Amino acid sequence: MESTLEIRKRIHEFIDIADERILRIINGIIDAEEQEDNYPTVPDWHYDKLNERREKYITGESKSYTWEEVKEKAKSALK
Protein backbone atom coordinates (compact mmCIF):
# COMPACT_ATOMS: atom_id res chain seq x y z
CA MET A 1 0.00 0.00 0.00
CA GLU A 2 1.30 3.42 -0.93
CA SER A 3 2.01 5.94 1.82
CA THR A 4 0.38 9.35 1.82
CA LEU A 5 3.71 10.89 0.86
CA GLU A 6 4.03 8.57 -2.15
CA ILE A 7 0.48 9.35 -3.24
CA ARG A 8 1.08 13.11 -2.96
CA LYS A 9 4.28 12.82 -5.00
CA ARG A 10 2.54 10.77 -7.68
CA ILE A 11 -0.35 13.25 -7.90
CA HIS A 12 2.03 16.23 -8.12
CA GLU A 13 3.95 14.57 -10.95
CA PHE A 14 0.70 13.73 -12.75
CA ILE A 15 -0.65 17.29 -12.44
CA ASP A 16 2.54 18.70 -13.94
CA ILE A 17 1.86 16.82 -17.19
CA ALA A 18 -1.98 16.70 -17.12
CA ASP A 19 -4.03 18.15 -19.95
CA GLU A 20 -6.73 20.80 -19.47
CA ARG A 21 -9.56 18.25 -19.12
CA ILE A 22 -7.85 16.51 -16.19
CA LEU A 23 -7.00 19.83 -14.54
CA ARG A 24 -10.65 20.91 -14.78
CA ILE A 25 -11.78 17.62 -13.24
CA ILE A 26 -9.33 17.99 -10.36
CA ASN A 27 -10.39 21.61 -9.90
CA GLY A 28 -14.03 20.47 -9.72
CA ILE A 29 -13.12 17.95 -7.03
CA ILE A 30 -11.38 20.70 -5.04
CA ASP A 31 -14.42 23.00 -5.41
CA ALA A 32 -16.76 20.26 -4.24
CA GLU A 33 -14.56 19.53 -1.21
CA GLU A 34 -14.41 23.20 -0.26
CA GLN A 35 -18.19 23.56 -0.54
CA GLU A 36 -18.72 20.40 1.50
CA ASP A 37 -16.56 21.86 4.28
CA ASN A 38 -18.61 25.08 4.31
CA TYR A 39 -22.08 23.52 4.38
CA PRO A 40 -23.33 20.98 6.87
CA THR A 41 -24.81 17.86 5.33
CA VAL A 42 -27.86 18.05 7.57
CA PRO A 43 -29.18 21.51 8.44
CA ASP A 44 -29.78 22.43 12.09
CA TRP A 45 -33.52 22.95 11.54
CA HIS A 46 -33.80 19.27 10.66
CA TYR A 47 -32.34 18.24 14.01
CA ASP A 48 -34.72 20.67 15.72
CA LYS A 49 -37.67 19.04 13.95
CA LEU A 50 -36.48 15.56 14.95
CA ASN A 51 -36.15 16.64 18.58
CA GLU A 52 -39.64 18.12 18.43
CA ARG A 53 -41.08 14.86 17.09
CA ARG A 54 -39.13 12.84 19.66
CA GLU A 55 -40.59 14.93 22.50
CA LYS A 56 -44.10 14.37 21.13
CA TYR A 57 -43.44 10.63 21.04
CA ILE A 58 -42.04 10.58 24.59
CA THR A 59 -45.01 12.54 25.97
CA GLY A 60 -47.49 10.35 24.09
CA GLU A 61 -48.71 13.13 21.78
CA SER A 62 -47.83 11.08 18.72
CA LYS A 63 -47.88 7.38 17.92
CA SER A 64 -45.08 5.39 16.39
CA TYR A 65 -45.36 2.29 14.26
CA THR A 66 -43.29 -0.81 13.78
CA TRP A 67 -41.74 -1.42 10.39
CA GLU A 68 -44.24 -4.24 9.85
CA GLU A 69 -47.16 -1.89 10.56
CA VAL A 70 -45.78 0.67 8.11
CA LYS A 71 -45.42 -1.96 5.39
CA GLU A 72 -48.97 -3.22 5.97
CA LYS A 73 -50.39 0.31 5.81
CA ALA A 74 -48.49 1.00 2.60
CA LYS A 75 -49.67 -2.26 1.03
CA SER A 76 -53.29 -1.64 1.96
CA ALA A 77 -53.12 1.91 0.57
CA LEU A 78 -52.07 0.48 -2.81
CA LYS A 79 -55.09 -1.83 -3.01
Secondary structure, DSSP 8 states (H G I E B T S, - for coil): ---HHHHHHHHHHHHHH--HHHHHHHHHHHHHHHHHHHS-SS-HHHHHHHHHHHHHHHHTSS----HHHHHHHHHHHH-
